[in-house]
Amino acid sequence: MDSQTASTVSLPMVTVVGAICSTHDDGLKVNRLVQSMLNQGHSVTLDFHGVKLVTPSFYSAAVGNLFSTFREDNVCFRLKVIELP
């Protein structure tokens, strides 16, 4: 899939994880979802609307290794984070 035909997948964290995003395991769950979507050529939006708490452990597990796994100049690497509390 090239960059002109790639779609954007929105992952609502309140649905995927809940209003409290705190555990490393939940972060890994999100990471696997994001990696799958990025590998398919999609852009991904992590939507934190409705989330009350995000811990560093969760966030690190969710997105920390994506920057080393997907090079910034790779057209398939498009990640957006919105409404992070």
Secondary structure, DSSP 8 states (H G I E B T S, - for coil): --TTT--EEEEEHHHHT-SEE--HHHHHHHHHHHHHHHHTT-EEEEE-TT--EE-HHHHHHHHTTHHHHS-TT-TT--EEEES--
